[in-house]
Amino acid sequence: MAAGRYAVHSDLMSDSGSGAHYYWCTRHHRVETDADVCPAKHVLGPYASAADAENALQKVQERNEAWEAEDARWAGEGR
């Protein structure tokens, strides 16, 4: 391999082998598929199902609340 060049793995990653991916578009507030997905800066995912993508914002909120509670608990112990 020439200096300054790196090997790149070009195969797409797949979590289930089905090839179907779903995304939640924060710009259009809808589920999108590989066929019509917006740029990465506007989407969450990929998800294995449309239902998972549709619930993406709820999952984000739940995780943020859990992390904030953990941060508060940790900060309280440090005093």
mmCIF file of the N, C-alpha and C atoms, coordinates in Angstrom:
data_MODEL
# 
_entry.id   MODEL 
# 
loop_
_atom_site.group_PDB 
_atom_site.id 
_atom_site.type_symbol 
_atom_site.label_atom_id 
_atom_site.label_alt_id 
_atom_site.label_comp_id 
_atom_site.label_asym_id 
_atom_site.label_entity_id 
_atom_site.label_seq_id 
_atom_site.pdbx_PDB_ins_code 
_atom_site.Cartn_x 
_atom_site.Cartn_y 
_atom_site.Cartn_z 
_atom_site.occupancy 
_atom_site.B_iso_or_equiv 
_atom_site.pdbx_formal_charge 
_atom_site.auth_seq_id 
_atom_site.auth_comp_id 
_atom_site.auth_asym_id 
_atom_site.auth_atom_id 
_atom_site.pdbx_PDB_model_num 
ATOM 1   N N  . MET A 1 1  ? 0.856   -1.168 0.000  1.00 0.00 ? 1  MET A N  1 
ATOM 2   C CA . MET A 1 1  ? 0.000   0.000  0.000  1.00 0.00 ? 1  MET A CA 1 
ATOM 3   C C  . MET A 1 1  ? 0.897   1.224  0.000  1.00 0.00 ? 1  MET A C  1 
ATOM 4   N N  . ALA A 1 2  ? 0.551   2.210  -0.801 1.00 0.00 ? 2  ALA A N  1 
ATOM 5   C CA . ALA A 1 2  ? 1.348   3.437  -0.915 1.00 0.00 ? 2  ALA A CA 1 
ATOM 6   C C  . ALA A 1 2  ? 1.264   4.252  0.364  1.00 0.00 ? 2  ALA A C  1 
ATOM 7   N N  . ALA A 1 3  ? 2.323   5.012  0.634  1.00 0.00 ? 3  ALA A N  1 
ATOM 8   C CA . ALA A 1 3  ? 2.340   5.867  1.827  1.00 0.00 ? 3  ALA A CA 1 
ATOM 9   C C  . ALA A 1 3  ? 1.193   6.859  1.776  1.00 0.00 ? 3  ALA A C  1 
ATOM 10  N N  . GLY A 1 4  ? 0.538   7.052  2.906  1.00 0.00 ? 4  GLY A N  1 
ATOM 11  C CA . GLY A 1 4  ? -0.559  8.014  2.979  1.00 0.00 ? 4  GLY A CA 1 
ATOM 12  C C  . GLY A 1 4  ? -1.898  7.454  2.537  1.00 0.00 ? 4  GLY A C  1 
ATOM 13  N N  . ARG A 1 5  ? -1.942  6.178  2.156  1.00 0.00 ? 5  ARG A N  1 
ATOM 14  C CA . ARG A 1 5  ? -3.196  5.563  1.722  1.00 0.00 ? 5  ARG A CA 1 
ATOM 15  C C  . ARG A 1 5  ? -3.630  4.561  2.772  1.00 0.00 ? 5  ARG A C  1 
ATOM 16  N N  . TYR A 1 6  ? -4.918  4.440  2.983  1.00 0.00 ? 6  TYR A N  1 
ATOM 17  C CA . TYR A 1 6  ? -5.442  3.552  3.998  1.00 0.00 ? 6  TYR A CA 1 
ATOM 18  C C  . TYR A 1 6  ? -6.456  2.607  3.376  1.00 0.00 ? 6  TYR A C  1 
ATOM 19  N N  . ALA A 1 7  ? -6.473  1.393  3.867  1.00 0.00 ? 7  ALA A N  1 
ATOM 20  C CA . ALA A 1 7  ? -7.478  0.436  3.423  1.00 0.00 ? 7  ALA A CA 1 
ATOM 21  C C  . ALA A 1 7  ? -8.827  0.860  3.980  1.00 0.00 ? 7  ALA A C  1 
ATOM 22  N N  . VAL A 1 8  ? -9.841  0.741  3.172  1.00 0.00 ? 8  VAL A N  1 
ATOM 23  C CA . VAL A 1 8  ? -11.191 1.122  3.584  1.00 0.00 ? 8  VAL A CA 1 
ATOM 24  C C  . VAL A 1 8  ? -12.115 -0.053 3.329  1.00 0.00 ? 8  VAL A C  1 
ATOM 25  N N  . HIS A 1 9  ? -12.903 -0.391 4.319  1.00 0.00 ? 9  HIS A N  1 
ATOM 26  C CA . HIS A 1 9  ? -13.886 -1.452 4.171  1.00 0.00 ? 9  HIS A CA 1 
ATOM 27  C C  . HIS A 1 9  ? -15.104 -0.853 3.500  1.00 0.00 ? 9  HIS A C  1 
ATOM 28  N N  . SER A 1 10 ? -15.484 -1.362 2.338  1.00 0.00 ? 10 SER A N  1 
ATOM 29  C CA . SER A 1 10 ? -16.551 -0.729 1.565  1.00 0.00 ? 10 SER A CA 1 
ATOM 30  C C  . SER A 1 10 ? -17.888 -1.436 1.672  1.00 0.00 ? 10 SER A C  1 
ATOM 31  N N  . ASP A 1 11 ? -17.960 -2.569 2.358  1.00 0.00 ? 11 ASP A N  1 
ATOM 32  C CA . ASP A 1 11 ? -19.240 -3.249 2.503  1.00 0.00 ? 11 ASP A CA 1 
ATOM 33  C C  . ASP A 1 11 ? -20.117 -2.504 3.493  1.00 0.00 ? 11 ASP A C  1 
ATOM 34  N N  . LEU A 1 12 ? -21.419 -2.410 3.178  1.00 0.00 ? 12 LEU A N  1 
ATOM 35  C CA . LEU A 1 12 ? -22.350 -1.772 4.093  1.00 0.00 ? 12 LEU A CA 1 
ATOM 36  C C  . LEU A 1 12 ? -22.575 -2.664 5.297  1.00 0.00 ? 12 LEU A C  1 
ATOM 37  N N  . MET A 1 13 ? -22.693 -2.049 6.474  1.00 0.00 ? 13 MET A N  1 
ATOM 38  C CA . MET A 1 13 ? -22.975 -2.798 7.681  1.00 0.00 ? 13 MET A CA 1 
ATOM 39  C C  . MET A 1 13 ? -24.450 -3.142 7.709  1.00 0.00 ? 13 MET A C  1 
ATOM 40  N N  . SER A 1 14 ? -24.777 -4.299 8.219  1.00 0.00 ? 14 SER A N  1 
ATOM 41  C CA . SER A 1 14 ? -26.165 -4.720 8.322  1.00 0.00 ? 14 SER A CA 1 
ATOM 42  C C  . SER A 1 14 ? -26.373 -5.381 9.665  1.00 0.00 ? 14 SER A C  1 
ATOM 43  N N  . ASP A 1 15 ? -27.446 -4.995 10.362 1.00 0.00 ? 15 ASP A N  1 
ATOM 44  C CA . ASP A 1 15 ? -27.686 -5.564 11.671 1.00 0.00 ? 15 ASP A CA 1 
ATOM 45  C C  . ASP A 1 15 ? -28.559 -6.807 11.618 1.00 0.00 ? 15 ASP A C  1 
ATOM 46  N N  . SER A 1 16 ? -29.366 -6.971 10.580 1.00 0.00 ? 16 SER A N  1 
ATOM 47  C CA . SER A 1 16 ? -30.273 -8.105 10.542 1.00 0.00 ? 16 SER A CA 1 
ATOM 48  C C  . SER A 1 16 ? -30.179 -8.900 9.250  1.00 0.00 ? 16 SER A C  1 
ATOM 49  N N  . GLY A 1 17 ? -29.469 -8.392 8.279  1.00 0.00 ? 17 GLY A N  1 
ATOM 50  C CA . GLY A 1 17 ? -29.383 -9.084 7.018  1.00 0.00 ? 17 GLY A CA 1 
ATOM 51  C C  . GLY A 1 17 ? -30.531 -8.766 6.089  1.00 0.00 ? 17 GLY A C  1 
ATOM 52  N N  . SER A 1 18 ? -31.569 -8.098 6.569  1.00 0.00 ? 18 SER A N  1 
ATOM 53  C CA . SER A 1 18 ? -32.731 -7.803 5.735  1.00 0.00 ? 18 SER A CA 1 
ATOM 54  C C  . SER A 1 18 ? -32.451 -6.653 4.781  1.00 0.00 ? 18 SER A C  1 
ATOM 55  N N  . GLY A 1 19 ? -31.500 -5.795 5.142  1.00 0.00 ? 19 GLY A N  1 
ATOM 56  C CA . GLY A 1 19 ? -31.178 -4.670 4.279  1.00 0.00 ? 19 GLY A CA 1 
ATOM 57  C C  . GLY A 1 19 ? -32.079 -3.467 4.483  1.00 0.00 ? 19 GLY A C  1 
ATOM 58  N N  . ALA A 1 20 ? -33.171 -3.620 5.194  1.00 0.00 ? 20 ALA A N  1 
ATOM 59  C CA . ALA A 1 20 ? -34.085 -2.504 5.411  1.00 0.00 ? 20 ALA A CA 1 
ATOM 60  C C  . ALA A 1 20 ? -33.633 -1.679 6.602  1.00 0.00 ? 20 ALA A C  1 
ATOM 61  N N  . HIS A 1 21 ? -33.565 -0.364 6.409  1.00 0.00 ? 21 HIS A N  1 
ATOM 62  C CA . HIS A 1 21 ? -33.211 0.550  7.489  1.00 0.00 ? 21 HIS A CA 1 
ATOM 63  C C  . HIS A 1 21 ? -34.246 1.657  7.532  1.00 0.00 ? 21 HIS A C  1 
ATOM 64  N N  . TYR A 1 22 ? -34.552 2.095  8.735  1.00 0.00 ? 22 TYR A N  1 
ATOM 65  C CA . TYR A 1 22 ? -35.531 3.157  8.949  1.00 0.00 ? 22 TYR A CA 1 
ATOM 66  C C  . TYR A 1 22 ? -34.877 4.249  9.775  1.00 0.00 ? 22 TYR A C  1 
ATOM 67  N N  . TYR A 1 23 ? -35.269 5.481  9.520  1.00 0.00 ? 23 TYR A N  1 
ATOM 68  C CA . TYR A 1 23 ? -34.692 6.648  10.185 1.00 0.00 ? 23 TYR A CA 1 
ATOM 69  C C  . TYR A 1 23 ? -35.814 7.581  10.607 1.00 0.00 ? 23 TYR A C  1 
ATOM 70  N N  . TRP A 1 24 ? -35.566 8.351  11.680 1.00 0.00 ? 24 TRP A N  1 
ATOM 71  C CA . TRP A 1 24 ? -36.495 9.414  12.053 1.00 0.00 ? 24 TRP A CA 1 
ATOM 72  C C  . TRP A 1 24 ? -35.885 10.723 11.574 1.00 0.00 ? 24 TRP A C  1 
ATOM 73  N N  . CYS A 1 25 ? -36.610 11.431 10.711 1.00 0.00 ? 25 CYS A N  1 
ATOM 74  C CA . CYS A 1 25 ? -36.126 12.695 10.174 1.00 0.00 ? 25 CYS A CA 1 
ATOM 75  C C  . CYS A 1 25 ? -36.588 13.826 11.083 1.00 0.00 ? 25 CYS A C  1 
ATOM 76  N N  . THR A 1 26 ? -35.630 14.542 11.676 1.00 0.00 ? 26 THR A N  1 
ATOM 77  C CA . THR A 1 26 ? -35.955 15.650 12.569 1.00 0.00 ? 26 THR A CA 1 
ATOM 78  C C  . THR A 1 26 ? -36.368 16.898 11.792 1.00 0.00 ? 26 THR A C  1 
ATOM 79  N N  . ARG A 1 27 ? -36.120 16.888 10.512 1.00 0.00 ? 27 ARG A N  1 
ATOM 80  C CA . ARG A 1 27 ? -36.498 18.018 9.656  1.00 0.00 ? 27 ARG A CA 1 
ATOM 81  C C  . ARG A 1 27 ? -37.949 17.907 9.194  1.00 0.00 ? 27 ARG A C  1 
ATOM 82  N N  . HIS A 1 28 ? -38.339 16.700 8.788  1.00 0.00 ? 28 HIS A N  1 
ATOM 83  C CA . HIS A 1 28 ? -39.689 16.490 8.256  1.00 0.00 ? 28 HIS A CA 1 
ATOM 84  C C  . HIS A 1 28 ? -40.634 15.822 9.256  1.00 0.00 ? 28 HIS A C  1 
ATOM 85  N N  . HIS A 1 29 ? -40.109 15.403 10.402 1.00 0.00 ? 29 HIS A N  1 
ATOM 86  C CA . HIS A 1 29 ? -40.898 14.750 11.458 1.00 0.00 ? 29 HIS A CA 1 
ATOM 87  C C  . HIS A 1 29 ? -41.648 13.543 10.913 1.00 0.00 ? 29 HIS A C  1 
ATOM 88  N N  . ARG A 1 30 ? -40.870 12.644 10.301 1.00 0.00 ? 30 ARG A N  1 
ATOM 89  C CA . ARG A 1 30 ? -41.456 11.427 9.736  1.00 0.00 ? 30 ARG A CA 1 
ATOM 90  C C  . ARG A 1 30 ? -40.401 10.330 9.658  1.00 0.00 ? 30 ARG A C  1 
ATOM 91  N N  . VAL A 1 31 ? -40.892 9.097  9.485  1.00 0.00 ? 31 VAL A N  1 
ATOM 92  C CA . VAL A 1 31 ? -40.017 7.954  9.257  1.00 0.00 ? 31 VAL A CA 1 
ATOM 93  C C  . VAL A 1 31 ? -39.595 7.968  7.798  1.00 0.00 ? 31 VAL A C  1 
ATOM 94  N N  . GLU A 1 32 ? -38.305 7.733  7.571  1.00 0.00 ? 32 GLU A N  1 
ATOM 95  C CA . GLU A 1 32 ? -37.774 7.645  6.212  1.00 0.00 ? 32 GLU A CA 1 
ATOM 96  C C  . GLU A 1 32 ? -37.016 6.331  6.062  1.00 0.00 ? 32 GLU A C  1 
ATOM 97  N N  . THR A 1 33 ? -36.868 5.889  4.831  1.00 0.00 ? 33 THR A N  1 
ATOM 98  C CA . THR A 1 33 ? -36.147 4.651  4.531  1.00 0.00 ? 33 THR A CA 1 
ATOM 99  C C  . THR A 1 33 ? -34.885 4.977  3.750  1.00 0.00 ? 33 THR A C  1 
ATOM 100 N N  . ASP A 1 34 ? -34.098 3.952  3.487  1.00 0.00 ? 34 ASP A N  1 
ATOM 101 C CA . ASP A 1 34 ? -32.891 4.144  2.689  1.00 0.00 ? 34 ASP A CA 1 
ATOM 102 C C  . ASP A 1 34 ? -33.206 4.802  1.351  1.00 0.00 ? 34 ASP A C  1 
ATOM 103 N N  . ALA A 1 35 ? -34.385 4.549  0.820  1.00 0.00 ? 35 ALA A N  1 
ATOM 104 C CA . ALA A 1 35 ? -34.767 5.062  -0.495 1.00 0.00 ? 35 ALA A CA 1 
ATOM 105 C C  . ALA A 1 35 ? -35.022 6.567  -0.495 1.00 0.00 ? 35 ALA A C  1 
ATOM 106 N N  . ASP A 1 36 ? -35.382 7.135  0.662  1.00 0.00 ? 36 ASP A N  1 
ATOM 107 C CA . ASP A 1 36 ? -35.742 8.558  0.692  1.00 0.00 ? 36 ASP A CA 1 
ATOM 108 C C  . ASP A 1 36 ? -35.170 9.312  1.883  1.00 0.00 ? 36 ASP A C  1 
ATOM 109 N N  . VAL A 1 37 ? -34.071 8.821  2.425  1.00 0.00 ? 37 VAL A N  1 
ATOM 110 C CA . VAL A 1 37 ? -33.531 9.404  3.661  1.00 0.00 ? 37 VAL A CA 1 
ATOM 111 C C  . VAL A 1 37 ? -32.858 10.759 3.396  1.00 0.00 ? 37 VAL A C  1 
ATOM 112 N N  . CYS A 1 38 ? -33.093 11.683 4.313  1.00 0.00 ? 38 CYS A N  1 
ATOM 113 C CA . CYS A 1 38 ? -32.457 13.006 4.275  1.00 0.00 ? 38 CYS A CA 1 
ATOM 114 C C  . CYS A 1 38 ? -30.981 12.874 4.679  1.00 0.00 ? 38 CYS A C  1 
ATOM 115 N N  . PRO A 1 39 ? -30.206 13.948 4.535  1.00 0.00 ? 39 PRO A N  1 
ATOM 116 C CA . PRO A 1 39 ? -28.806 13.912 4.968  1.00 0.00 ? 39 PRO A CA 1 
ATOM 117 C C  . PRO A 1 39 ? -28.686 13.542 6.453  1.00 0.00 ? 39 PRO A C  1 
ATOM 118 N N  . ALA A 1 40 ? -27.575 12.936 6.809  1.00 0.00 ? 40 ALA A N  1 
ATOM 119 C CA . ALA A 1 40 ? -27.348 12.410 8.156  1.00 0.00 ? 40 ALA A CA 1 
ATOM 120 C C  . ALA A 1 40 ? -27.558 13.453 9.251  1.00 0.00 ? 40 ALA A C  1 
ATOM 121 N N  . LYS A 1 41 ? -27.284 14.727 8.976  1.00 0.00 ? 41 LYS A N  1 
ATOM 122 C CA . LYS A 1 41 ? -27.437 15.746 10.017 1.00 0.00 ? 41 LYS A CA 1 
ATOM 123 C C  . LYS A 1 41 ? -28.892 15.953 10.409 1.00 0.00 ? 41 LYS A C  1 
ATOM 124 N N  . HIS A 1 42 ? -29.835 15.391 9.646  1.00 0.00 ? 42 HIS A N  1 
ATOM 125 C CA . HIS A 1 42 ? -31.261 15.558 9.932  1.00 0.00 ? 42 HIS A CA 1 
ATOM 126 C C  . HIS A 1 42 ? -31.952 14.291 10.423 1.00 0.00 ? 42 HIS A C  1 
ATOM 127 N N  . VAL A 1 43 ? -31.213 13.190 10.573 1.00 0.00 ? 43 VAL A N  1 
ATOM 128 C CA . VAL A 1 43 ? -31.887 11.938 10.917 1.00 0.00 ? 43 VAL A CA 1 
ATOM 129 C C  . VAL A 1 43 ? -31.278 11.257 12.135 1.00 0.00 ? 43 VAL A C  1 
ATOM 130 N N  . LEU A 1 44 ? -32.103 10.462 12.801 1.00 0.00 ? 44 LEU A N  1 
ATOM 131 C CA . LEU A 1 44 ? -31.680 9.558  13.864 1.00 0.00 ? 44 LEU A CA 1 
ATOM 132 C C  . LEU A 1 44 ? -31.836 8.152  13.308 1.00 0.00 ? 44 LEU A C  1 
ATOM 133 N N  . GLY A 1 45 ? -30.889 7.293  13.601 1.00 0.00 ? 45 GLY A N  1 
ATOM 134 C CA . GLY A 1 45 ? -30.984 5.929  13.124 1.00 0.00 ? 45 GLY A CA 1 
ATOM 135 C C  . GLY A 1 45 ? -29.674 5.484  12.517 1.00 0.00 ? 45 GLY A C  1 
ATOM 136 N N  . PRO A 1 46 ? -29.652 4.345  11.930 1.00 0.00 ? 46 PRO A N  1 
ATOM 137 C CA . PRO A 1 46 ? -30.788 3.563  11.453 1.00 0.00 ? 46 PRO A CA 1 
ATOM 138 C C  . PRO A 1 46 ? -31.410 2.697  12.540 1.00 0.00 ? 46 PRO A C  1 
ATOM 139 N N  . TYR A 1 47 ? -32.669 2.369  12.327 1.00 0.00 ? 47 TYR A N  1 
ATOM 140 C CA . TYR A 1 47 ? -33.432 1.483  13.196 1.00 0.00 ? 47 TYR A CA 1 
ATOM 141 C C  . TYR A 1 47 ? -33.894 0.285  12.385 1.00 0.00 ? 47 TYR A C  1 
ATOM 142 N N  . ALA A 1 48 ? -34.170 -0.809 13.078 1.00 0.00 ? 48 ALA A N  1 
ATOM 143 C CA . ALA A 1 48 ? -34.569 -2.053 12.422 1.00 0.00 ? 48 ALA A CA 1 
ATOM 144 C C  . ALA A 1 48 ? -36.015 -2.035 11.945 1.00 0.00 ? 48 ALA A C  1 
ATOM 145 N N  . SER A 1 49 ? -36.843 -1.170 12.538 1.00 0.00 ? 49 SER A N  1 
ATOM 146 C CA . SER A 1 49 ? -38.253 -1.133 12.139 1.00 0.00 ? 49 SER A CA 1 
ATOM 147 C C  . SER A 1 49 ? -38.743 0.307  12.082 1.00 0.00 ? 49 SER A C  1 
ATOM 148 N N  . ALA A 1 50 ? -39.824 0.508  11.352 1.00 0.00 ? 50 ALA A N  1 
ATOM 149 C CA . ALA A 1 50 ? -40.436 1.833  11.270 1.00 0.00 ? 50 ALA A CA 1 
ATOM 150 C C  . ALA A 1 50 ? -40.940 2.270  12.644 1.00 0.00 ? 50 ALA A C  1 
ATOM 151 N N  . ALA A 1 51 ? -41.450 1.325  13.424 1.00 0.00 ? 51 ALA A N  1 
ATOM 152 C CA . ALA A 1 51 ? -41.943 1.657  14.767 1.00 0.00 ? 51 ALA A CA 1 
ATOM 153 C C  . ALA A 1 51 ? -40.810 2.149  15.663 1.00 0.00 ? 51 ALA A C  1 
ATOM 154 N N  . ASP A 1 52 ? -39.649 1.502  15.581 1.00 0.00 ? 52 ASP A N  1 
ATOM 155 C CA . ASP A 1 52 ? -38.500 1.951  16.371 1.00 0.00 ? 52 ASP A CA 1 
ATOM 156 C C  . ASP A 1 52 ? -38.087 3.362  15.960 1.00 0.00 ? 52 ASP A C  1 
ATOM 157 N N  . ALA A 1 53 ? -38.071 3.626  14.669 1.00 0.00 ? 53 ALA A N  1 
ATOM 158 C CA . ALA A 1 53 ? -37.718 4.966  14.180 1.00 0.00 ? 53 ALA A CA 1 
ATOM 159 C C  . ALA A 1 53 ? -38.741 5.996  14.641 1.00 0.00 ? 53 ALA A C  1 
ATOM 160 N N  . GLU A 1 54 ? -40.010 5.633  14.609 1.00 0.00 ? 54 GLU A N  1 
ATOM 161 C CA . GLU A 1 54 ? -41.064 6.558  15.018 1.00 0.00 ? 54 GLU A CA 1 
ATOM 162 C C  . GLU A 1 54 ? -40.956 6.919  16.496 1.00 0.00 ? 54 GLU A C  1 
ATOM 163 N N  . ASN A 1 55 ? -40.410 6.022  17.295 1.00 0.00 ? 55 ASN A N  1 
ATOM 164 C CA . ASN A 1 55 ? -40.258 6.251  18.733 1.00 0.00 ? 55 ASN A CA 1 
ATOM 165 C C  . ASN A 1 55 ? -38.881 6.794  19.108 1.00 0.00 ? 55 ASN A C  1 
ATOM 166 N N  . ALA A 1 56 ? -38.097 7.202  18.127 1.00 0.00 ? 56 ALA A N  1 
ATOM 167 C CA . ALA A 1 56 ? -36.726 7.649  18.378 1.00 0.00 ? 56 ALA A CA 1 
ATOM 168 C C  . ALA A 1 56 ? -36.657 8.824  19.336 1.00 0.00 ? 56 ALA A C  1 
ATOM 169 N N  . LEU A 1 57 ? -37.488 9.824  19.165 1.00 0.00 ? 57 LEU A N  1 
ATOM 170 C CA . LEU A 1 57 ? -37.425 11.006 20.037 1.00 0.00 ? 57 LEU A CA 1 
ATOM 171 C C  . LEU A 1 57 ? -37.806 10.666 21.473 1.00 0.00 ? 57 LEU A C  1 
ATOM 172 N N  . GLN A 1 58 ? -38.744 9.751  21.647 1.00 0.00 ? 58 GLN A N  1 
ATOM 173 C CA . GLN A 1 58 ? -39.118 9.312  22.994 1.00 0.00 ? 58 GLN A CA 1 
ATOM 174 C C  . GLN A 1 58 ? -37.937 8.616  23.660 1.00 0.00 ? 58 GLN A C  1 
ATOM 175 N N  . LYS A 1 59 ? -37.245 7.776  22.903 1.00 0.00 ? 59 LYS A N  1 
ATOM 176 C CA . LYS A 1 59 ? -36.077 7.069  23.432 1.00 0.00 ? 59 LYS A CA 1 
ATOM 177 C C  . LYS A 1 59 ? -34.971 8.058  23.805 1.00 0.00 ? 59 LYS A C  1 
ATOM 178 N N  . VAL A 1 60 ? -34.761 9.066  22.974 1.00 0.00 ? 60 VAL A N  1 
ATOM 179 C CA . VAL A 1 60 ? -33.767 10.102 23.267 1.00 0.00 ? 60 VAL A CA 1 
ATOM 180 C C  . VAL A 1 60 ? -34.128 10.815 24.569 1.00 0.00 ? 60 VAL A C  1 
ATOM 181 N N  . GLN A 1 61 ? -35.402 11.182 24.718 1.00 0.00 ? 61 GLN A N  1 
ATOM 182 C CA . GLN A 1 61 ? -35.836 11.863 25.932 1.00 0.00 ? 61 GLN A CA 1 
ATOM 183 C C  . GLN A 1 61 ? -35.635 10.986 27.164 1.00 0.00 ? 61 GLN A C  1 
ATOM 184 N N  . GLU A 1 62 ? -36.003 9.717  27.071 1.00 0.00 ? 62 GLU A N  1 
ATOM 185 C CA . GLU A 1 62 ? -35.822 8.802  28.203 1.00 0.00 ? 62 GLU A CA 1 
ATOM 186 C C  . GLU A 1 62 ? -34.342 8.677  28.588 1.00 0.00 ? 62 GLU A C  1 
ATOM 187 N N  . ARG A 1 63 ? -33.483 8.554  27.596 1.00 0.00 ? 63 ARG A N  1 
ATOM 188 C CA . ARG A 1 63 ? -32.045 8.433  27.883 1.00 0.00 ? 63 ARG A CA 1 
ATOM 189 C C  . ARG A 1 63 ? -31.501 9.716  28.492 1.00 0.00 ? 63 ARG A C  1 
ATOM 190 N N  . ASN A 1 64 ? -31.906 10.861 27.974 1.00 0.00 ? 64 ASN A N  1 
ATOM 191 C CA . ASN A 1 64 ? -31.442 12.132 28.528 1.00 0.00 ? 64 ASN A CA 1 
ATOM 192 C C  . ASN A 1 64 ? -31.871 12.288 29.983 1.00 0.00 ? 64 ASN A C  1 
ATOM 193 N N  . GLU A 1 65 ? -33.109 11.934 30.287 1.00 0.00 ? 65 GLU A N  1 
ATOM 194 C CA . GLU A 1 65 ? -33.593 12.029 31.666 1.00 0.00 ? 65 GLU A CA 1 
ATOM 195 C C  . GLU A 1 65 ? -32.800 11.103 32.587 1.00 0.00 ? 65 GLU A C  1 
ATOM 196 N N  . ALA A 1 66 ? -32.520 9.899  32.116 1.00 0.00 ? 66 ALA A N  1 
ATOM 197 C CA . ALA A 1 66 ? -31.750 8.950  32.928 1.00 0.00 ? 66 ALA A CA 1 
ATOM 198 C C  . ALA A 1 66 ? -30.336 9.472  33.159 1.00 0.00 ? 66 ALA A C  1 
ATOM 199 N N  . TRP A 1 67 ? -29.714 10.015 32.133 1.00 0.00 ? 67 TRP A N  1 
ATOM 200 C CA . TRP A 1 67 ? -28.359 10.540 32.277 1.00 0.00 ? 67 TRP A CA 1 
ATOM 201 C C  . TRP A 1 67 ? -28.331 11.761 33.192 1.00 0.00 ? 67 TRP A C  1 
ATOM 202 N N  . GLU A 1 68 ? -29.339 12.637 33.077 1.00 0.00 ? 68 GLU A N  1 
ATOM 203 C CA . GLU A 1 68 ? -29.404 13.811 33.947 1.00 0.00 ? 68 GLU A CA 1 
ATOM 204 C C  . GLU A 1 68 ? -29.590 13.394 35.401 1.00 0.00 ? 68 GLU A C  1 
ATOM 205 N N  . ALA A 1 69 ? -30.429 12.384 35.647 1.00 0.00 ? 69 ALA A N  1 
ATOM 206 C CA . ALA A 1 69 ? -30.626 11.887 37.006 1.00 0.00 ? 69 ALA A CA 1 
ATOM 207 C C  . ALA A 1 69 ? -29.333 11.287 37.549 1.00 0.00 ? 69 ALA A C  1 
ATOM 208 N N  . GLU A 1 70 ? -28.615 10.563 36.701 1.00 0.00 ? 70 GLU A N  1 
ATOM 209 C CA . GLU A 1 70 ? -27.340 9.980  37.125 1.00 0.00 ? 70 GLU A CA 1 
ATOM 210 C C  . GLU A 1 70 ? -26.316 11.074 37.405 1.00 0.00 ? 70 GLU A C  1 
ATOM 211 N N  . ASP A 1 71 ? -26.273 12.100 36.577 1.00 0.00 ? 71 ASP A N  1 
ATOM 212 C CA . ASP A 1 71 ? -25.359 13.215 36.813 1.00 0.00 ? 71 ASP A CA 1 
ATOM 213 C C  . ASP A 1 71 ? -25.674 13.900 38.140 1.00 0.00 ? 71 ASP A C  1 
ATOM 214 N N  . ALA A 1 72 ? -26.958 14.123 38.415 1.00 0.00 ? 72 ALA A N  1 
ATOM 215 C CA . ALA A 1 72 ? -27.374 14.774 39.658 1.00 0.00 ? 72 ALA A CA 1 
ATOM 216 C C  . ALA A 1 72 ? -27.002 13.913 40.863 1.00 0.00 ? 72 ALA A C  1 
ATOM 217 N N  . ARG A 1 73 ? -27.214 12.597 40.747 1.00 0.00 ? 73 ARG A N  1 
ATOM 218 C CA . ARG A 1 73 ? -26.879 11.690 41.839 1.00 0.00 ? 73 ARG A CA 1 
ATOM 219 C C  . ARG A 1 73 ? -25.368 11.710 42.069 1.00 0.00 ? 73 ARG A C  1 
ATOM 220 N N  . TRP A 1 74 ? -24.606 11.627 41.007 1.00 0.00 ? 74 TRP A N  1 
ATOM 221 C CA . TRP A 1 74 ? -23.153 11.628 41.114 1.00 0.00 ? 74 TRP A CA 1 
ATOM 222 C C  . TRP A 1 74 ? -22.642 12.934 41.702 1.00 0.00 ? 74 TRP A C  1 
ATOM 223 N N  . ALA A 1 75 ? -23.178 14.065 41.269 1.00 0.00 ? 75 ALA A N  1 
ATOM 224 C CA . ALA A 1 75 ? -22.749 15.356 41.782 1.00 0.00 ? 75 ALA A CA 1 
ATOM 225 C C  . ALA A 1 75 ? -23.065 15.496 43.268 1.00 0.00 ? 75 ALA A C  1 
ATOM 226 N N  . GLY A 1 76 ? -24.180 14.935 43.689 1.00 0.00 ? 76 GLY A N  1 
ATOM 227 C CA . GLY A 1 76 ? -24.562 14.984 45.105 1.00 0.00 ? 76 GLY A CA 1 
ATOM 228 C C  . GLY A 1 76 ? -23.626 14.159 45.967 1.00 0.00 ? 76 GLY A C  1 
ATOM 229 N N  . GLU A 1 77 ? -23.115 13.062 45.447 1.00 0.00 ? 77 GLU A N  1 
ATOM 230 C CA . GLU A 1 77 ? -22.205 12.199 46.215 1.00 0.00 ? 77 GLU A CA 1 
ATOM 231 C C  . GLU A 1 77 ? -20.824 12.833 46.349 1.00 0.00 ? 77 GLU A C  1 
ATOM 232 N N  . GLY A 1 78 ? -20.476 13.708 45.409 1.00 0.00 ? 78 GLY A N  1 
ATOM 233 C CA . GLY A 1 78 ? -19.131 14.292 45.430 1.00 0.00 ? 78 GLY A CA 1 
ATOM 234 C C  . GLY A 1 78 ? -18.978 15.404 46.428 1.00 0.00 ? 78 GLY A C  1 
ATOM 235 N N  . ARG A 1 79 ? -20.030 15.804 47.096 1.00 0.00 ? 79 ARG A N  1 
ATOM 236 C CA . ARG A 1 79 ? -19.952 16.927 48.046 1.00 0.00 ? 79 ARG A CA 1 
ATOM 237 C C  . ARG A 1 79 ? -19.708 16.470 49.450 1.00 0.00 ? 79 ARG A C  1 
# 
